[in-house]
């Protein structure tokens, strides 16, 4: 998957995870929503890890696998690669 496609997948899953999280705030005992949230969160983590491995860090709180702890601020930013 190319960088732009991967970023779009990450955005899609981030949106889905946020929406499910908000839904669960109101319906915390909904088992289907809980299971969906777990699946979406796992997929999102996989996508972000894959992106960071191939293209550099997206997160700045020690989650990225990089030798340089401030590499996330180095240009180009992901949206500058269009």
Phi and psi in radians as a Rosetta constraint file:
Dihedral C 1 N 2 CA 2 C 2 CIRCULARHARMONIC -1.318 0.35
Dihedral N 2 CA 2 C 2 N 3 CIRCULARHARMONIC 2.911 0.35
Dihedral C 2 N 3 CA 3 C 3 CIRCULARHARMONIC -1.021 0.35
Dihedral N 3 CA 3 C 3 N 4 CIRCULARHARMONIC -0.799 0.35
Dihedral C 3 N 4 CA 4 C 4 CIRCULARHARMONIC -1.126 0.35
Dihedral N 4 CA 4 C 4 N 5 CIRCULARHARMONIC -0.761 0.35
Dihedral C 4 N 5 CA 5 C 5 CIRCULARHARMONIC -1.093 0.35
Dihedral N 5 CA 5 C 5 N 6 CIRCULARHARMONIC -0.698 0.35
Dihedral C 5 N 6 CA 6 C 6 CIRCULARHARMONIC -1.151 0.35
Dihedral N 6 CA 6 C 6 N 7 CIRCULARHARMONIC -0.746 0.35
Dihedral C 6 N 7 CA 7 C 7 CIRCULARHARMONIC -1.070 0.35
Dihedral N 7 CA 7 C 7 N 8 CIRCULARHARMONIC -0.698 0.35
Dihedral C 7 N 8 CA 8 C 8 CIRCULARHARMONIC -1.138 0.35
Dihedral N 8 CA 8 C 8 N 9 CIRCULARHARMONIC -0.678 0.35
Dihedral C 8 N 9 CA 9 C 9 CIRCULARHARMONIC -1.109 0.35
Dihedral N 9 CA 9 C 9 N 10 CIRCULARHARMONIC -0.735 0.35
Dihedral C 9 N 10 CA 10 C 10 CIRCULARHARMONIC -1.066 0.35
Dihedral N 10 CA 10 C 10 N 11 CIRCULARHARMONIC -0.799 0.35
Dihedral C 10 N 11 CA 11 C 11 CIRCULARHARMONIC -1.049 0.35
Dihedral N 11 CA 11 C 11 N 12 CIRCULARHARMONIC -0.743 0.35
Dihedral C 11 N 12 CA 12 C 12 CIRCULARHARMONIC -1.073 0.35
Dihedral N 12 CA 12 C 12 N 13 CIRCULARHARMONIC -0.820 0.35
Dihedral C 12 N 13 CA 13 C 13 CIRCULARHARMONIC -1.251 0.35
Dihedral N 13 CA 13 C 13 N 14 CIRCULARHARMONIC -0.557 0.35
Dihedral C 13 N 14 CA 14 C 14 CIRCULARHARMONIC -1.102 0.35
Dihedral N 14 CA 14 C 14 N 15 CIRCULARHARMONIC -0.781 0.35
Dihedral C 14 N 15 CA 15 C 15 CIRCULARHARMONIC -1.059 0.35
Dihedral N 15 CA 15 C 15 N 16 CIRCULARHARMONIC -0.816 0.35
Dihedral C 15 N 16 CA 16 C 16 CIRCULARHARMONIC -1.062 0.35
Dihedral N 16 CA 16 C 16 N 17 CIRCULARHARMONIC -0.769 0.35
Dihedral C 16 N 17 CA 17 C 17 CIRCULARHARMONIC -1.116 0.35
Dihedral N 17 CA 17 C 17 N 18 CIRCULARHARMONIC -0.725 0.35
Dihedral C 17 N 18 CA 18 C 18 CIRCULARHARMONIC -1.120 0.35
Dihedral N 18 CA 18 C 18 N 19 CIRCULARHARMONIC -0.780 0.35
Dihedral C 18 N 19 CA 19 C 19 CIRCULARHARMONIC -1.094 0.35
Dihedral N 19 CA 19 C 19 N 20 CIRCULARHARMONIC -0.748 0.35
Dihedral C 19 N 20 CA 20 C 20 CIRCULARHARMONIC -1.140 0.35
Dihedral N 20 CA 20 C 20 N 21 CIRCULARHARMONIC -0.675 0.35
Dihedral C 20 N 21 CA 21 C 21 CIRCULARHARMONIC -1.071 0.35
Dihedral N 21 CA 21 C 21 N 22 CIRCULARHARMONIC -0.775 0.35
Dihedral C 21 N 22 CA 22 C 22 CIRCULARHARMONIC -1.125 0.35
Dihedral N 22 CA 22 C 22 N 23 CIRCULARHARMONIC -0.700 0.35
Dihedral C 22 N 23 CA 23 C 23 CIRCULARHARMONIC -1.070 0.35
Dihedral N 23 CA 23 C 23 N 24 CIRCULARHARMONIC -0.763 0.35
Dihedral C 23 N 24 CA 24 C 24 CIRCULARHARMONIC -1.197 0.35
Dihedral N 24 CA 24 C 24 N 25 CIRCULARHARMONIC -0.397 0.35
Dihedral C 24 N 25 CA 25 C 25 CIRCULARHARMONIC -1.054 0.35
Dihedral N 25 CA 25 C 25 N 26 CIRCULARHARMONIC -0.609 0.35
Dihedral C 25 N 26 CA 26 C 26 CIRCULARHARMONIC -1.631 0.35
Dihedral N 26 CA 26 C 26 N 27 CIRCULARHARMONIC -0.491 0.35
Dihedral C 26 N 27 CA 27 C 27 CIRCULARHARMONIC -2.288 0.35
Dihedral N 27 CA 27 C 27 N 28 CIRCULARHARMONIC 1.171 0.35
Dihedral C 27 N 28 CA 28 C 28 CIRCULARHARMONIC -1.163 0.35
Dihedral N 28 CA 28 C 28 N 29 CIRCULARHARMONIC -0.249 0.35
Dihedral C 28 N 29 CA 29 C 29 CIRCULARHARMONIC -1.765 0.35
Dihedral N 29 CA 29 C 29 N 30 CIRCULARHARMONIC 0.130 0.35
Dihedral C 29 N 30 CA 30 C 30 CIRCULARHARMONIC -1.290 0.35
Dihedral N 30 CA 30 C 30 N 31 CIRCULARHARMONIC 1.827 0.35
Dihedral C 30 N 31 CA 31 C 31 CIRCULARHARMONIC -1.100 0.35
Dihedral N 31 CA 31 C 31 N 32 CIRCULARHARMONIC -0.692 0.35
Dihedral C 31 N 32 CA 32 C 32 CIRCULARHARMONIC -1.105 0.35
Dihedral N 32 CA 32 C 32 N 33 CIRCULARHARMONIC -0.770 0.35
Dihedral C 32 N 33 CA 33 C 33 CIRCULARHARMONIC -1.130 0.35
Dihedral N 33 CA 33 C 33 N 34 CIRCULARHARMONIC -0.666 0.35
Dihedral C 33 N 34 CA 34 C 34 CIRCULARHARMONIC -1.101 0.35
Dihedral N 34 CA 34 C 34 N 35 CIRCULARHARMONIC -0.814 0.35
Dihedral C 34 N 35 CA 35 C 35 CIRCULARHARMONIC -1.131 0.35
Dihedral N 35 CA 35 C 35 N 36 CIRCULARHARMONIC -0.723 0.35
Dihedral C 35 N 36 CA 36 C 36 CIRCULARHARMONIC -1.074 0.35
Dihedral N 36 CA 36 C 36 N 37 CIRCULARHARMONIC -0.733 0.35
Dihedral C 36 N 37 CA 37 C 37 CIRCULARHARMONIC -1.077 0.35
Dihedral N 37 CA 37 C 37 N 38 CIRCULARHARMONIC -0.747 0.35
Dihedral C 37 N 38 CA 38 C 38 CIRCULARHARMONIC -1.080 0.35
Dihedral N 38 CA 38 C 38 N 39 CIRCULARHARMONIC -0.790 0.35
Dihedral C 38 N 39 CA 39 C 39 CIRCULARHARMONIC -1.115 0.35
Dihedral N 39 CA 39 C 39 N 40 CIRCULARHARMONIC -0.790 0.35
Dihedral C 39 N 40 CA 40 C 40 CIRCULARHARMONIC -1.113 0.35
Dihedral N 40 CA 40 C 40 N 41 CIRCULARHARMONIC -0.731 0.35
Dihedral C 40 N 41 CA 41 C 41 CIRCULARHARMONIC -1.112 0.35
Dihedral N 41 CA 41 C 41 N 42 CIRCULARHARMONIC -0.724 0.35
Dihedral C 41 N 42 CA 42 C 42 CIRCULARHARMONIC -1.118 0.35
Dihedral N 42 CA 42 C 42 N 43 CIRCULARHARMONIC -0.758 0.35
Dihedral C 42 N 43 CA 43 C 43 CIRCULARHARMONIC -1.128 0.35
Dihedral N 43 CA 43 C 43 N 44 CIRCULARHARMONIC -0.734 0.35
Dihedral C 43 N 44 CA 44 C 44 CIRCULARHARMONIC -1.084 0.35
Dihedral N 44 CA 44 C 44 N 45 CIRCULARHARMONIC -0.769 0.35
Dihedral C 44 N 45 CA 45 C 45 CIRCULARHARMONIC -1.071 0.35
Dihedral N 45 CA 45 C 45 N 46 CIRCULARHARMONIC -0.725 0.35
Dihedral C 45 N 46 CA 46 C 46 CIRCULARHARMONIC -1.069 0.35
Dihedral N 46 CA 46 C 46 N 47 CIRCULARHARMONIC -0.808 0.35
Dihedral C 46 N 47 CA 47 C 47 CIRCULARHARMONIC -1.095 0.35
Dihedral N 47 CA 47 C 47 N 48 CIRCULARHARMONIC -0.758 0.35
Dihedral C 47 N 48 CA 48 C 48 CIRCULARHARMONIC -1.151 0.35
Dihedral N 48 CA 48 C 48 N 49 CIRCULARHARMONIC -0.754 0.35
Dihedral C 48 N 49 CA 49 C 49 CIRCULARHARMONIC -1.062 0.35
Dihedral N 49 CA 49 C 49 N 50 CIRCULARHARMONIC -0.754 0.35
Dihedral C 49 N 50 CA 50 C 50 CIRCULARHARMONIC -1.074 0.35
Dihedral N 50 CA 50 C 50 N 51 CIRCULARHARMONIC -0.796 0.35
Dihedral C 50 N 51 CA 51 C 51 CIRCULARHARMONIC -1.054 0.35
Dihedral N 51 CA 51 C 51 N 52 CIRCULARHARMONIC -0.855 0.35
Dihedral C 51 N 52 CA 52 C 52 CIRCULARHARMONIC -1.120 0.35
Dihedral N 52 CA 52 C 52 N 53 CIRCULARHARMONIC -0.602 0.35
Dihedral C 52 N 53 CA 53 C 53 CIRCULARHARMONIC -1.149 0.35
Dihedral N 53 CA 53 C 53 N 54 CIRCULARHARMONIC -0.700 0.35
Dihedral C 53 N 54 CA 54 C 54 CIRCULARHARMONIC -1.592 0.35
Dihedral N 54 CA 54 C 54 N 55 CIRCULARHARMONIC -0.547 0.35
Dihedral C 54 N 55 CA 55 C 55 CIRCULARHARMONIC -2.210 0.35
Dihedral N 55 CA 55 C 55 N 56 CIRCULARHARMONIC -0.099 0.35
Dihedral C 55 N 56 CA 56 C 56 CIRCULARHARMONIC 1.943 0.35
Dihedral N 56 CA 56 C 56 N 57 CIRCULARHARMONIC 2.932 0.35
Dihedral C 56 N 57 CA 57 C 57 CIRCULARHARMONIC -1.201 0.35
Dihedral N 57 CA 57 C 57 N 58 CIRCULARHARMONIC 2.528 0.35
Dihedral C 57 N 58 CA 58 C 58 CIRCULARHARMONIC -1.877 0.35
Dihedral N 58 CA 58 C 58 N 59 CIRCULARHARMONIC -0.393 0.35
Dihedral C 58 N 59 CA 59 C 59 CIRCULARHARMONIC -1.930 0.35
Dihedral N 59 CA 59 C 59 N 60 CIRCULARHARMONIC 2.660 0.35
Dihedral C 59 N 60 CA 60 C 60 CIRCULARHARMONIC -2.068 0.35
Dihedral N 60 CA 60 C 60 N 61 CIRCULARHARMONIC 0.316 0.35
Dihedral C 60 N 61 CA 61 C 61 CIRCULARHARMONIC -2.036 0.35
Dihedral N 61 CA 61 C 61 N 62 CIRCULARHARMONIC 0.752 0.35
Dihedral C 61 N 62 CA 62 C 62 CIRCULARHARMONIC 1.363 0.35
Dihedral N 62 CA 62 C 62 N 63 CIRCULARHARMONIC 0.144 0.35
Dihedral C 62 N 63 CA 63 C 63 CIRCULARHARMONIC -1.544 0.35
Dihedral N 63 CA 63 C 63 N 64 CIRCULARHARMONIC -0.412 0.35
Dihedral C 63 N 64 CA 64 C 64 CIRCULARHARMONIC -1.396 0.35
Dihedral N 64 CA 64 C 64 N 65 CIRCULARHARMONIC 2.535 0.35
Dihedral C 64 N 65 CA 65 C 65 CIRCULARHARMONIC -1.546 0.35
Dihedral N 65 CA 65 C 65 N 66 CIRCULARHARMONIC 1.640 0.35
Dihedral C 65 N 66 CA 66 C 66 CIRCULARHARMONIC -2.587 0.35
Dihedral N 66 CA 66 C 66 N 67 CIRCULARHARMONIC 2.618 0.35
Dihedral C 66 N 67 CA 67 C 67 CIRCULARHARMONIC -1.321 0.35
Dihedral N 67 CA 67 C 67 N 68 CIRCULARHARMONIC -0.508 0.35
Dihedral C 67 N 68 CA 68 C 68 CIRCULARHARMONIC -1.748 0.35
Dihedral N 68 CA 68 C 68 N 69 CIRCULARHARMONIC 1.962 0.35
Dihedral C 68 N 69 CA 69 C 69 CIRCULARHARMONIC -1.161 0.35
Dihedral N 69 CA 69 C 69 N 70 CIRCULARHARMONIC -0.267 0.35
Dihedral C 69 N 70 CA 70 C 70 CIRCULARHARMONIC -1.999 0.35
Dihedral N 70 CA 70 C 70 N 71 CIRCULARHARMONIC 0.372 0.35
Dihedral C 70 N 71 CA 71 C 71 CIRCULARHARMONIC -1.092 0.35
Dihedral N 71 CA 71 C 71 N 72 CIRCULARHARMONIC -0.401 0.35
Dihedral C 71 N 72 CA 72 C 72 CIRCULARHARMONIC -1.136 0.35
Dihedral N 72 CA 72 C 72 N 73 CIRCULARHARMONIC -0.338 0.35
Dihedral C 72 N 73 CA 73 C 73 CIRCULARHARMONIC -1.588 0.35
Dihedral N 73 CA 73 C 73 N 74 CIRCULARHARMONIC -0.131 0.35
Dihedral C 73 N 74 CA 74 C 74 CIRCULARHARMONIC -1.272 0.35
Dihedral N 74 CA 74 C 74 N 75 CIRCULARHARMONIC 2.356 0.35
Dihedral C 74 N 75 CA 75 C 75 CIRCULARHARMONIC -1.228 0.35
Dihedral N 75 CA 75 C 75 N 76 CIRCULARHARMONIC 2.828 0.35
Dihedral C 75 N 76 CA 76 C 76 CIRCULARHARMONIC -1.450 0.35
Dihedral N 76 CA 76 C 76 N 77 CIRCULARHARMONIC 2.614 0.35
Dihedral C 76 N 77 CA 77 C 77 CIRCULARHARMONIC -1.239 0.35
Dihedral N 77 CA 77 C 77 N 78 CIRCULARHARMONIC 2.658 0.35
Dihedral C 77 N 78 CA 78 C 78 CIRCULARHARMONIC -0.921 0.35
Dihedral N 78 CA 78 C 78 N 79 CIRCULARHARMONIC -0.672 0.35
Dihedral C 78 N 79 CA 79 C 79 CIRCULARHARMONIC -1.370 0.35
Dihedral N 79 CA 79 C 79 N 80 CIRCULARHARMONIC -0.151 0.35
Dihedral C 79 N 80 CA 80 C 80 CIRCULARHARMONIC -1.493 0.35
Dihedral N 80 CA 80 C 80 N 81 CIRCULARHARMONIC -0.091 0.35
Dihedral C 80 N 81 CA 81 C 81 CIRCULARHARMONIC -1.570 0.35
Dihedral N 81 CA 81 C 81 N 82 CIRCULARHARMONIC 0.107 0.35
